[in-house]
Amino acid sequence: MSYRLIARAREQFERQFARKDAEFSKRESSIRKMRDALAKTRKAIDAEIARKLRAERTSIAKSEAKKVRRALASDLTERDRRLAELQRNLNANKSKLADAQKAQAEVMRKARELDECQT
């Protein structure tokens, strides 16, 4: 009788062990599948982030290039305005110099005439 009781207990224990082992294997398989899916998702997310970063870098580079072009155009416009102003000032100064030289020549001519008249 104790042999049968031990045999039944052993069978029951082996069935429980087999059931627990099957559950464990099932969970382990499920965890492995979830880990694989997570790794696949992580790779997809990393690829999407890399794609978005490339797109954002390109967008930023274009935006910065536009800013530089605008600033350069503004600088060139200011330079052209200053150059035109300096050119006008130079022309005015040349005109004043020519007038002053003519006036000086006239004074010198009159001084010579006066000297010639006195002599």
ChimeraX attribute file (.defattr): number of C-alpha atoms within 10 A of each C-alpha:
attribute: neighborCount
match mode: 1-to-1
recipient: residues
	/A:1	6
	/A:2	7
	/A:3	8
	/A:4	9
	/A:5	10
	/A:6	11
	/A:7	12
	/A:8	12
	/A:9	12
	/A:10	12
	/A:11	12
	/A:12	12
	/A:13	12
	/A:14	12
	/A:15	12
	/A:16	12
	/A:17	12
	/A:18	12
	/A:19	12
	/A:20	12
	/A:21	12
	/A:22	12
	/A:23	12
	/A:24	12
	/A:25	12
	/A:26	12
	/A:27	12
	/A:28	12
	/A:29	12
	/A:30	12
	/A:31	12
	/A:32	12
	/A:33	12
	/A:34	12
	/A:35	12
	/A:36	12
	/A:37	12
	/A:38	12
	/A:39	12
	/A:40	12
	/A:41	12
	/A:42	12
	/A:43	12
	/A:44	12
	/A:45	12
	/A:46	12
	/A:47	12
	/A:48	12
	/A:49	12
	/A:50	12
	/A:51	12
	/A:52	12
	/A:53	12
	/A:54	12
	/A:55	12
	/A:56	12
	/A:57	12
	/A:58	12
	/A:59	12
	/A:60	12
	/A:61	12
	/A:62	12
	/A:63	12
	/A:64	12
	/A:65	12
	/A:66	12
	/A:67	12
	/A:68	12
	/A:69	12
	/A:70	12
	/A:71	12
	/A:72	12
	/A:73	12
	/A:74	12
	/A:75	12
	/A:76	12
	/A:77	12
	/A:78	12
	/A:79	12
	/A:80	12
	/A:81	12
	/A:82	12
	/A:83	12
	/A:84	12
	/A:85	12
	/A:86	12
	/A:87	12
	/A:88	12
	/A:89	12
	/A:90	12
	/A:91	12
	/A:92	12
	/A:93	12
	/A:94	12
	/A:95	12
	/A:96	12
	/A:97	12
	/A:98	12
	/A:99	12
	/A:100	12
	/A:101	12
	/A:102	12
	/A:103	12
	/A:104	12
	/A:105	12
	/A:106	12
	/A:107	12
	/A:108	12
	/A:109	12
	/A:110	12
	/A:111	12
	/A:112	12
	/A:113	12
	/A:114	11
	/A:115	10
	/A:116	9
	/A:117	8
	/A:118	7
	/A:119	6
